[in-house]
Amino acid sequence: MKGKTITRKVYKLLREDYPLVNWKTTMYQNMARPRAVSFSEENINHLFFVCTELKLIWQKVLRWLKIDHVPMDWTAELRWITRHSKGKGWKAQLLKSAAAETVYALWKYRNDVCFGNK
């Protein structure tokens, strides 16, 4: 029992303070959505491959890498990335890095827009 108390105290010391948000009234079925978030039900497929703005960013990253590819839905895209980034060559490593960084940046952008950080 003592270990749980210490863990709880350390957690409270380390975590950053954020304002409390009533999630149910703020986000659940909220139709007043920012520009980067659609009125449709949001999921990973919509966010990265249906949302026109964010899909365009991934297309531009691929174009910058000189990769001729039309993004598909999330499952197909993940299969495509996995298939084309096998091995340890620089092209495979570059595609893996570009995909990971793009997904991270888009997700961070989406969260910043949704939660008022931008």
QUIKAGI-V408602 format. One record per run of one state. SS is the DSSP state (a for helix, b for strand, c for the rest). FROM is the first residue (numbers start at 0). TO is the last residue. If there is no record, write none. Layout:
ss->{SS | SS}
from->{FROM | FROM}
to->{TO | TO}
//
This chain:
ss->{c | a | c | a | c | a | c | a | c | a | c | a | c}
from->{0 | 1 | 14 | 22 | 26 | 43 | 50 | 51 | 64 | 73 | 84 | 89 | 114}
to->{0 | 13 | 21 | 25 | 42 | 49 | 50 | 63 | 72 | 83 | 88 | 113 | 117}
//
